[in-house]
Amino acid sequence: MPQTGYIYVPAPSAENLEIGLNAGLWGWRSSALDRADARQVVRGLARGDFLVLGHRGPNSRVAPGGWADAELQRVVVTQITRPLFRATDQVWLDDTYPERIGIDVLSEDCNVSGLSLGADAMEALRLSANKQGAVVVFEGSGTVAHLAAALSSVQDSSGLGNAPHEGGTSMSTVAQVLVRREQQKIRKALIGARPAASCTFCGRTLPSHLIGMTHIKRHSEASRQERLSLNNIVPACLMGCDELFKHGYIYVTVDGTLAASPRSSATIDLRRITDALVGRTVADFGTHRAEFFRWHREHTAGITA
C-alpha cells in the first residue's frame, strides 16, 4: 500500500533543506539510518510515495498531541522519485549524507497550522523532531489529502476545495491537487484578480478563466527553481495558443517574434492557424525569458538552427 513519510527539519538545517529541494534529494548520514529500524523504514518508501518536510516548529518535548494546534513555519510536500540509494558526490556543504532518496517538490506553504495539516501529521512531525529527523510513516495519502483540501479555498475555480479526505485517495489524485494549488499561486502572481487578461502569443484580451499559465520550459523538465520562476511562465489563451505552444507548433525566435515549426504542416487547417500568428511580437519578451524560449525552441519545437 502507498505510504506517506514525515520528516521534521530543525531551524539550523534551513540551508540544507533548500539545497536538497533544489537538487531533488534528501539525505542522511549512514549512522542515522543505523539506529533502531530507521533504515528499514526508509527502505519501505517507494517511488510515488509522499514525503512531507516540516520546518521550524515549537519545542517538541511536549506530551503526545501537543503539536495539534501548533504552527510550522514551512511545510513542503514532495513525492519520491527514487527509493533509497547510496551516493557520495558532494551536494550539501557540511556533509556528504550518502544515504539518499530522490524527491520532486509538489507544493510549499508557509505558516501552516496544525489544524490544516491534521493532528496525525503534526504528531508524526513531533515524533520525527524527537528522533533527530527520522522518518515517521503512515499508510495511504489521507493526511496529505487533508492538507491539500484544508489549504484550498472552496471557491477556488480549480475545484481544489473538493479534494477528497479519505485515506484511500489515490496518490496521483492528491498529487494533481497539490500541483493545481501551485498553479493557482502562479496565476495570482501574474494576473491577480483581474477579470480579463491578454494572451502572450495572439495578444487577444479574454476573460481570465480563458487564460492559462504556460511553462515555457516544460514543467517535467524544469528544476524546482525554474518551475518557481515567473520568467518561465507566460499567460496563454485556452482558445488555441496554449496548446499550439505546448506541442511546439509555434515557437519564439531569438528576436522575440512567433514562427511556425515544420510540424505545424500536419494538416492544412493547422497550418492556416499557425500562419495567422507568424511574425507577431511576443508580449514581455526580453533577456529574462530568452533562455527559456531557447529551450522550448530546441527541445519542444525541434528547431536547432
Disulfide bonds with the S-S distance in Angstrom:
none
